[in-house]
Amino acid sequence: MAAYQSGSECMKCHYENIKGVGKVLIPGCMAVAVSNDIDMCTCSPTTIRQFETPTYKKYVEMLIKRIRELEEENDFYAKVLADNEIENPYEKKSKK
């Protein structure tokens, strides 16, 4: 898809030159899809990168938070094992 090349194309109505066909209107909103008139475009001038970056950032922050929670939980259970002298079933036993 040409609209997704390098992340710099806008996610709005535009024309593309198609080999063997010529100039083709690629609608990005319902107004242009229905009217076939690019002057009726209601798309915002947002690039794919501008659109996706906040979404990815929010997801990464959520994952970092979850990793911290799991690390804290892991530390808690490691301390419980150490304080109660419970044998860790996942720890490799050394040969004596």
N, C-alpha and C positions, 0 to 999 in steps of 0.2 A: 504494500500500500504506500503510495507516494506521500500521503498526508502525514505519515509517521516517520519520514526520513529525518534523521539527525535531531529530532526534537525541536526544530526551529520553525516548522510549519505551524500556522495558526489553526486552531480548532474552530474555524469558521468557514463560511461559504467561500469557495474559490474556484478558479478555472485550472484545469490541467490539460496539457497537450498530450493526446493519446496518439501513438503512432498508427497510422492508417485510418484514423477517425477524425482527428483534428482537435479543436478546442472543446472541452467538455466541462459543463458546470457540475461541481461537486457540492451539493447542498449540505449545510451544517445545521440548519434550523428548519422547522416545519414551514415557516413562511415562504422560504425559497423553494422548498420541495414541492409545495402546492402551486405557487405562482410561476416558478421557473424564471424568476426575475431577481437577479442578485442585488438590485437596488432595494428590495424589500427585506434584506438581511437583518435579523435581530440578534445575531451572534455577538458574544462579548469578545473582545480582542485578546483572548487568553491563549497562550501557547500551551502545548501539551506539557512541557516541563513546568511551567508556572502552575498548571492545574494539579499535577501529580506530586510536586515537591511537598506541599503541606500534608498531603495524605500519607506519604512515605514517612515524613518526619514524625507525625503523630503515632504511626505504627511502631517505628523504631523506639520512640520514647516509652511506649507501652511495653515493648519487649524488654527494654533495659530495666524497667521497674519490676517486671516479673522475675527477671534473672536475679535482681537484688533480693527479692522476697525469698526465692528458692535458696540462695546462698545463706541467708539468715536462718532459714529453717534447717538447712544442712548443718550449720554451726551449732544450732541448738541441740540437734540429735547427736552430734558428735560429742558434745559436752555431757549429755545424758549418758551416753555409752561410757565415757571416761569416768564420770562421777560414780556410777553404779557398778563399775567394773564388769559390765556386760560384754561378752565376747562379740566382736563384730563378725558376722558370718561372711562378709564380703572381703575381709582383709586376708591377704595371703599369709599363710602360716610359714614361719621360717623353720627350716630343718635343724634339729639339734644334734 
